[in-house]
């Protein structure tokens, strides 16, 4: 019985001793170092150049010369000769209003002027008549005075009664009163004539106003241009101040585009020096050349720059108002700039230099852009931390940080 129990125990002990001997004598395997992952990127070599940078800006076509033609009187629309988008010439009748009421008013004003002129002529004739009667009235007054003298002598000699003398005195006073009235009328001729002339001027002014109102029944184009909008139709009743249509000048088209604030100092300096800032745009396969005419006098809220007003120089086919335009504005030549693809830019002002296989963040200044073949634009940058020959990563990495290991693709 004891023998049956000891044998398994010996076997188990022997197995344990053998396992321990094998464990101790096992050769050591060295741990393999984990290789750091390298991201494959493209790179460009930094080269200092002298280049005239370009800036891509966006704007819309507008004009400083547009007119909203409005009604100056209340009338019915009886003719509409244009439609929206039609080209018009200066003086062309665009809309005609009913002029019946104005014609009647005009006839009244003409009659008022003729009446005032007739009153002036009557006053002048009266003045000439009064001057001619003045001498006669003086003679009659002298005769009446002599009659009074005779009547007094006769009354003193008892040859005439007191009643006869009174009648003679009354006749003298009446004649003297008539002479004074006549003299008064002559002296006041200038005043009456001035009043009549003022009345005539007033009537002539009202006549001129009626003639102006009559001319306003025909809405004419103020200049060569294009109809931007039409707000009335045949048969409409319009009132003073109602807008009938708008017209803009095709020869004074401009493009309003916002210039980023970082380029404004350079743009202002070029304008002050009298240098011409050129820009190009392509609209409907048409190459348009523009020049910066002026900067806006107001900075709009929530804007990152100032609006520039660009004059269109070769507007072969006039663009409609509001047309969206992408401009390439050329700035002055810059020294010590580096050309890189846009894919090298991180954020707004950072690129990565490749230093011994690792990325190194570098702050840069954006100078502008430049258009290359196939319509691709390159970014122009400047930085004191970059030297000629430095490698700049040109691939966008989502996890790019300083120290990240990269490998430059051939």
C-alpha positions as CSV (number, residue, x, y, z in Angstrom):
1,X,0.0,0.0,0.0
2,X,2.8,2.4,0.9
3,X,4.6,1.5,-2.2
4,X,1.6,2.4,-4.4
5,X,1.4,5.9,-2.8
6,X,5.2,6.7,-3.0
7,X,5.6,5.9,-6.6
8,X,3.3,8.7,-8.0
9,X,4.8,11.2,-5.6
10,X,8.3,10.4,-6.9
11,X,7.2,10.8,-10.5
12,X,5.6,14.2,-9.8
13,X,8.7,15.4,-7.9
14,X,10.9,14.3,-10.7
15,X,8.8,16.1,-13.3
16,X,9.0,19.4,-11.3
17,X,12.7,19.2,-10.9
18,X,13.1,18.6,-14.7
19,X,10.9,21.6,-15.5
20,X,12.9,23.8,-13.2
21,X,16.2,22.7,-14.8
22,X,14.8,23.4,-18.3
23,X,13.5,26.8,-17.2
24,X,16.9,27.8,-15.8
25,X,18.8,26.6,-18.8
26,X,16.4,28.5,-21.4
27,X,18.4,31.0,-23.6
28,X,17.5,34.7,-23.3
29,X,15.8,36.3,-26.4
30,X,16.6,40.0,-26.8
31,X,13.6,42.4,-27.0
32,X,13.1,44.0,-30.5
33,X,12.9,47.9,-30.4
34,X,9.7,49.3,-31.9
35,X,10.4,51.4,-35.0
36,X,8.9,54.9,-35.1
37,X,6.4,55.4,-37.9
38,X,7.4,57.9,-40.6
39,X,4.7,59.8,-42.6
40,X,5.4,60.1,-46.3
41,X,5.2,63.7,-47.5
42,X,6.1,65.8,-50.5
43,X,8.5,68.7,-50.0
44,X,9.6,71.9,-51.8
45,X,12.9,73.7,-51.5
46,X,12.9,77.2,-50.2
47,X,14.3,79.7,-52.7
48,X,14.4,83.5,-52.3
49,X,12.9,85.3,-55.3
50,X,11.8,88.7,-56.5
51,X,8.2,88.4,-57.6
52,X,5.2,90.6,-58.1
53,X,2.5,88.9,-55.9
54,X,-1.1,88.6,-56.9
55,X,-4.2,88.6,-54.6
56,X,-7.4,86.7,-55.4
57,X,-10.4,88.8,-54.4
58,X,-14.1,88.6,-55.2
59,X,-16.5,91.3,-56.1
60,X,-19.6,92.3,-58.0
61,X,-20.3,94.7,-60.8
62,X,-22.0,98.0,-59.9
63,X,-22.1,101.6,-61.1
64,X,-21.9,105.0,-59.4
65,X,-24.1,106.3,-62.1
66,X,-27.6,104.9,-62.0
67,X,-30.9,106.7,-62.0
68,X,-34.2,105.9,-60.5
69,X,-36.7,107.7,-62.8
70,X,-39.8,108.7,-60.8
71,X,-43.2,110.3,-61.6
72,X,-43.4,114.0,-60.9
73,X,-47.2,114.1,-61.2
74,X,-50.3,112.0,-60.9
75,X,-51.3,110.5,-64.2
76,X,-52.1,107.3,-66.0
77,X,-49.4,105.4,-67.9
78,X,-50.4,105.4,-71.6
79,X,-47.1,104.1,-73.2
80,X,-44.3,101.8,-72.1
81,X,-41.6,101.6,-74.8
82,X,-38.9,99.5,-73.1
83,X,-38.5,96.3,-71.1
84,X,-36.0,95.3,-68.4
85,X,-32.6,94.7,-69.9
86,X,-33.1,96.9,-73.0
87,X,-30.4,99.3,-74.0
88,X,-31.5,102.9,-74.3
89,X,-30.0,106.1,-75.7
90,X,-29.9,109.6,-74.1
91,X,-33.2,111.4,-74.7
92,X,-35.2,108.3,-75.7
93,X,-38.8,108.3,-74.5
94,X,-39.1,105.3,-72.2
95,X,-42.6,105.9,-70.6
96,X,-45.4,108.3,-71.5
97,X,-48.0,109.6,-69.0
98,X,-51.4,110.9,-69.8
99,X,-51.2,114.8,-70.3
100,X,-54.8,115.8,-70.6
101,X,-55.0,117.5,-67.2
102,X,-51.6,119.2,-67.8
103,X,-52.8,120.5,-71.2
104,X,-55.9,122.1,-69.6
105,X,-53.7,123.6,-66.8
106,X,-51.3,124.9,-69.5
107,X,-54.1,126.7,-71.4
108,X,-55.2,128.4,-68.1
109,X,-51.7,129.6,-67.4
110,X,-51.3,130.9,-71.0
111,X,-54.6,132.8,-70.6
112,X,-53.4,134.3,-67.2
113,X,-50.2,135.5,-68.9
114,X,-52.2,137.2,-71.8
115,X,-54.5,138.8,-69.3
116,X,-51.6,140.2,-67.3
117,X,-50.0,141.6,-70.4
118,X,-53.2,143.2,-71.5
119,X,-53.5,144.9,-68.0
120,X,-50.0,146.3,-68.4
121,X,-50.8,147.7,-71.8
122,X,-54.0,149.2,-70.5
123,X,-52.0,150.9,-67.6
124,X,-49.5,152.3,-70.0
125,X,-52.2,153.7,-72.3
126,X,-54.0,155.2,-69.2
127,X,-50.7,156.8,-68.1
128,X,-50.3,158.5,-71.5
129,X,-53.9,159.6,-71.4
130,X,-53.5,161.1,-67.9
131,X,-50.4,163.0,-68.9
132,X,-52.3,164.4,-71.9
133,X,-55.3,165.4,-69.7
134,X,-53.1,167.0,-67.1
135,X,-52.6,170.3,-69.1
136,X,-56.4,170.5,-69.8
137,X,-57.3,170.0,-66.2
138,X,-54.9,172.8,-65.2
139,X,-56.5,175.1,-67.7
140,X,-59.9,174.2,-66.5
141,X,-58.8,174.9,-62.9
142,X,-57.5,178.4,-64.0
143,X,-60.8,179.1,-65.7
144,X,-62.7,178.0,-62.6
145,X,-60.5,180.3,-60.5
146,X,-61.3,183.3,-62.7
147,X,-65.0,182.5,-62.5
148,X,-64.7,182.6,-58.7
149,X,-62.9,186.0,-58.9
150,X,-65.7,187.4,-61.1
151,X,-68.4,186.0,-59.0
152,X,-66.9,187.7,-55.9
153,X,-66.7,191.0,-57.6
154,X,-70.3,190.7,-58.8
155,X,-71.4,189.7,-55.3
156,X,-69.7,192.7,-53.8
157,X,-71.4,195.0,-56.2
158,X,-74.7,193.3,-55.6
159,X,-74.9,192.2,-59.2
160,X,-74.8,188.5,-58.3
161,X,-76.3,186.5,-55.4
162,X,-74.4,184.6,-52.7
163,X,-75.8,181.4,-54.2
164,X,-74.2,182.1,-57.5
165,X,-70.8,182.6,-55.8
166,X,-71.2,179.4,-53.9
167,X,-71.9,177.5,-57.1
168,X,-68.8,179.0,-58.6
169,X,-66.7,178.0,-55.6
170,X,-68.1,174.5,-55.7
171,X,-67.2,174.2,-59.4
172,X,-63.7,175.3,-58.5
173,X,-63.3,172.8,-55.7
174,X,-64.5,170.0,-57.9
175,X,-62.1,171.0,-60.6
176,X,-59.2,171.2,-58.1
177,X,-60.2,167.7,-56.8
178,X,-60.2,166.3,-60.3
179,X,-56.8,167.8,-60.9
180,X,-55.4,166.3,-57.7
181,X,-56.9,162.8,-58.6
182,X,-55.3,163.0,-62.0
183,X,-52.0,164.0,-60.6
184,X,-52.2,161.2,-58.0
185,X,-52.9,158.6,-60.8
186,X,-49.9,159.9,-62.7
187,X,-47.6,159.8,-59.7
188,X,-48.7,156.2,-58.8
189,X,-48.3,154.9,-62.3
190,X,-45.0,153.2,-61.5
191,X,-46.5,151.4,-58.5
192,X,-49.4,150.1,-60.4
193,X,-47.2,149.1,-63.3
194,X,-44.9,147.2,-60.9
195,X,-47.8,145.4,-59.4
196,X,-49.1,144.4,-62.8
197,X,-45.6,143.3,-63.9
198,X,-45.3,141.2,-60.7
199,X,-48.6,139.6,-61.5
200,X,-47.4,138.9,-65.0
201,X,-44.2,137.3,-63.7
202,X,-46.3,135.1,-61.3
203,X,-48.4,134.0,-64.2
204,X,-45.4,133.3,-66.4
205,X,-43.8,131.2,-63.6
206,X,-47.0,129.2,-63.3
207,X,-47.0,128.8,-67.1
208,X,-43.4,127.6,-67.0
209,X,-44.3,125.2,-64.2
210,X,-47.1,123.9,-66.4
211,X,-44.8,123.5,-69.3
212,X,-42.3,121.6,-67.1
213,X,-45.1,119.3,-65.9
214,X,-46.1,118.7,-69.5
215,X,-42.5,117.7,-70.4
216,X,-42.5,115.4,-67.4
217,X,-45.3,113.3,-68.9
218,X,-42.6,111.9,-71.1
219,X,-40.0,109.9,-69.1
220,X,-36.8,110.1,-71.1
221,X,-33.4,108.3,-70.7
222,X,-30.9,110.7,-69.0
223,X,-27.9,109.0,-70.6
224,X,-27.0,106.0,-72.7
225,X,-27.5,102.9,-70.6
226,X,-29.5,99.8,-69.8
227,X,-32.9,99.3,-68.1
228,X,-32.2,97.6,-64.8
229,X,-35.8,97.4,-63.6
230,X,-39.3,98.3,-64.7
231,X,-42.0,98.7,-62.0
232,X,-45.0,99.9,-64.0
233,X,-47.2,98.7,-66.9
234,X,-49.6,100.2,-69.3
235,X,-52.7,101.5,-67.6
236,X,-51.1,102.0,-64.1
237,X,-52.0,105.1,-62.1
238,X,-48.9,106.7,-60.7
239,X,-48.4,109.4,-58.1
240,X,-45.6,111.9,-57.5
241,X,-42.6,110.1,-56.2
242,X,-43.5,106.6,-57.5
243,X,-40.5,104.9,-59.1
244,X,-41.2,104.0,-62.7
245,X,-37.9,102.4,-63.8
246,X,-34.2,102.4,-63.1
247,X,-31.4,102.9,-65.7
248,X,-27.7,102.5,-65.3
249,X,-24.8,103.9,-67.4
250,X,-22.9,101.2,-69.3
251,X,-19.8,103.4,-69.7
252,X,-19.2,103.7,-65.9
253,X,-19.3,100.2,-64.7
254,X,-17.2,99.3,-61.7
255,X,-16.4,96.2,-59.7
256,X,-16.5,96.5,-55.9
257,X,-14.2,93.9,-54.3
258,X,-13.0,93.6,-50.7
259,X,-9.2,93.8,-50.4
260,X,-7.9,91.9,-47.3
261,X,-6.6,94.1,-44.5
262,X,-3.1,92.7,-44.6
263,X,-2.6,94.1,-48.1
264,X,-4.2,97.6,-47.5
265,X,-0.9,99.4,-46.4
266,X,0.8,98.3,-49.6
267,X,-2.2,99.2,-51.8
268,X,-2.5,102.7,-50.1
269,X,1.2,103.3,-50.7
270,X,1.0,102.4,-54.3
271,X,-2.0,104.7,-54.8
272,X,-0.3,107.6,-53.1
273,X,2.7,107.1,-55.3
274,X,0.4,107.3,-58.4
275,X,1.1,103.7,-59.4
276,X,-1.5,101.9,-61.4
277,X,-2.8,98.7,-59.8
278,X,-3.9,96.3,-62.5
279,X,-6.3,93.4,-62.1
280,X,-7.7,90.7,-64.4
281,X,-10.8,88.7,-64.4
282,X,-12.4,86.1,-66.7
283,X,-16.2,86.2,-67.1
284,X,-18.0,84.1,-69.7
285,X,-14.7,83.3,-71.5
286,X,-14.0,87.0,-71.8
287,X,-10.8,88.4,-70.3
288,X,-11.5,91.7,-68.5
289,X,-8.8,94.2,-67.5
290,X,-9.4,96.5,-64.6
291,X,-7.5,99.1,-62.7
292,X,-8.0,100.1,-59.1
293,X,-9.7,103.6,-59.2
294,X,-10.1,104.3,-55.5
295,X,-10.8,102.8,-52.1
296,X,-14.1,102.9,-50.3
297,X,-14.5,105.7,-47.8
298,X,-16.3,103.4,-45.3
299,X,-15.3,100.1,-43.7
300,X,-18.3,97.8,-43.5
301,X,-19.0,96.1,-40.2
302,X,-17.7,92.5,-39.7
303,X,-15.3,92.9,-42.7
304,X,-11.7,92.0,-42.8
305,X,-10.6,94.7,-45.2
306,X,-11.6,97.7,-47.3
307,X,-13.6,97.7,-50.5
308,X,-11.7,98.6,-53.7
309,X,-13.5,100.2,-56.7
310,X,-12.1,98.8,-59.9
311,X,-12.7,100.5,-63.3
312,X,-13.4,98.2,-66.2
313,X,-11.1,99.2,-69.0
314,X,-12.0,96.8,-71.9
315,X,-15.7,96.2,-71.3
316,X,-16.4,94.9,-74.8
317,X,-19.7,93.4,-73.7
318,X,-21.1,95.4,-70.8
319,X,-21.7,93.1,-67.8
320,X,-25.1,93.1,-66.0
321,X,-25.2,94.7,-62.6
322,X,-24.5,92.3,-59.7
323,X,-22.3,90.0,-61.8
324,X,-20.0,88.0,-59.6
325,X,-16.3,88.5,-60.6
326,X,-13.1,86.8,-59.4
327,X,-10.2,89.2,-59.7
328,X,-6.5,88.7,-59.7
329,X,-5.0,91.9,-58.3
330,X,-1.3,92.4,-59.0
331,X,0.8,94.2,-56.3
332,X,4.3,95.6,-56.4
333,X,7.3,93.4,-56.7
334,X,8.6,92.0,-53.4
335,X,12.1,90.8,-52.5
336,X,13.1,87.7,-50.5
337,X,9.8,85.8,-51.0
338,X,9.4,82.1,-51.2
339,X,7.0,80.3,-53.5
340,X,5.2,77.3,-52.0
341,X,2.0,75.4,-52.9
342,X,-1.1,76.2,-50.9
343,X,-1.0,72.7,-49.5
344,X,2.1,73.7,-47.5
345,X,0.1,76.3,-45.5
346,X,-1.3,75.4,-42.1
347,X,-3.8,77.8,-40.5
348,X,-3.2,81.3,-41.7
349,X,0.4,81.9,-40.9
350,X,2.3,78.6,-40.4
351,X,4.3,76.1,-42.5
352,X,6.5,73.1,-41.4
353,X,10.2,72.8,-42.2
354,X,11.7,69.3,-42.4
355,X,14.7,69.1,-40.1
356,X,16.5,65.7,-40.0
357,X,13.3,63.9,-40.8
358,X,11.1,65.7,-38.3
359,X,8.7,68.6,-38.7
360,X,9.5,72.0,-37.3
361,X,6.7,74.7,-37.1
362,X,7.7,78.0,-38.7
363,X,5.7,81.2,-38.5
364,X,5.4,83.0,-41.9
365,X,4.1,86.2,-43.4
366,X,1.7,85.8,-46.4
367,X,2.9,88.2,-49.1
368,X,0.4,87.2,-51.8
369,X,-0.3,84.7,-54.5
370,X,0.9,84.1,-58.1
371,X,-0.8,82.3,-60.9
372,X,1.1,79.5,-62.7
373,X,0.3,77.2,-65.5
374,X,-3.0,75.4,-65.8
375,X,-4.6,78.0,-63.6
376,X,-3.0,76.8,-60.4
377,X,-2.0,79.4,-57.9
378,X,1.0,79.3,-55.6
379,X,1.4,81.0,-52.3
380,X,4.1,83.6,-51.7
381,X,5.5,83.7,-48.1
382,X,8.3,85.4,-46.2
383,X,10.0,84.3,-42.9
384,X,13.3,85.1,-41.2
385,X,13.3,81.5,-39.9
386,X,13.6,80.0,-43.4
387,X,16.9,79.9,-45.3
388,X,17.5,79.0,-48.9
389,X,17.6,75.3,-49.4
390,X,15.3,74.4,-46.5
391,X,12.8,71.7,-47.2
392,X,9.2,72.7,-46.6
393,X,6.5,70.0,-46.2
394,X,4.0,70.4,-49.1
395,X,1.5,67.7,-48.0
396,X,-1.4,68.4,-45.6
397,X,-1.2,66.1,-42.6
398,X,-4.1,66.0,-40.2
399,X,-1.8,65.3,-37.2
400,X,1.1,67.6,-38.1
401,X,2.9,68.8,-35.0
402,X,6.5,69.8,-34.3
403,X,8.6,66.7,-33.9
404,X,6.5,64.4,-36.1
405,X,8.7,62.0,-38.1
406,X,8.3,62.3,-41.9
407,X,9.9,60.8,-44.9
408,X,10.2,62.9,-48.1
409,X,8.9,61.2,-51.2
410,X,11.1,61.2,-54.3
